[in-house]
Structures are given as structure tokens and as C-alpha cells.
Amino acid sequence: MKKYKCLMCGYIYDPAIGDPESDIEAGTAFEDLPDDWVCPDCGVGKDEFEPIED
């Protein structure tokens, strides 16, 4: 699963970790995040993220 980086603040969503603050379990792919999920650091939506290479 790919990691995704927030274009606004640089937060990296790592599916191996998930987003515990938003009750997103480890192993959740970015594509499987709810449509209303937002960056936990700056609050922008999923459309402001891009995939990154490891």
C-alpha cells in the first residue's frame, strides 16, 4: 500500500499506521478512507494528497 503526502502541510498518511486519532485502523489503504476524512494536521480533504514513493 502506498503512502500519501498532504500537499498543504506535508503530513504523510501511512497505511501501516492508519490514523488512530480518527479511529482509522492500521492496514487501511488511503483509497479506503472515508470520503469525509481530513488531514489530522491541517484539516484539508483527501483531494489535497498525492501518492509518494518509499
N, C-alpha and C positions, 0 to 999 in steps of 0.2 A: 504494500500500500504506500502511496506517495504522501509526502509531507506537503503542506501548503503554507505559503507565507502571506501575511497581510501586507498589502501594498501601502497602507496608510501608516502603520506603526512598526512593522517588522515582526510581529508575533508569528510564531511558527506552530501550526496545528500538526501535531504528531499523532497519527492514529494508534501508535503503540502505547501512548499515554492517555489519549482521549482528552476530555475536558471535565475533570472531576467537579469543578465549581458549578458547571451547568448540568451535572448528572449524566454526562456522556461517558459511557464505559470505554475502557481501553479496548482496542480492536475495532473501533467504529471508523470506517472509511469516511473521508471527507464528503464523498458523494452521498453517504447515508445520513449525514447530519440533517436535522430538521430544517425546513426552509426558513424558519424564523430564528435560527441560531445566529448569534453575532459574536464578533471578536471579543474575547473576555478582557482585553486590554483597552481597546478604543471604541468598541461598540458598532463597527461597520458590519455590513452584511456579507454573506458568502461570495457575492459578486465582486468583492474587493480583494479576493485572494487569488494567487496563482500557484500552480504546482512548482516545486523545486526539486532539483536533483540532489541525491545524497552525496 
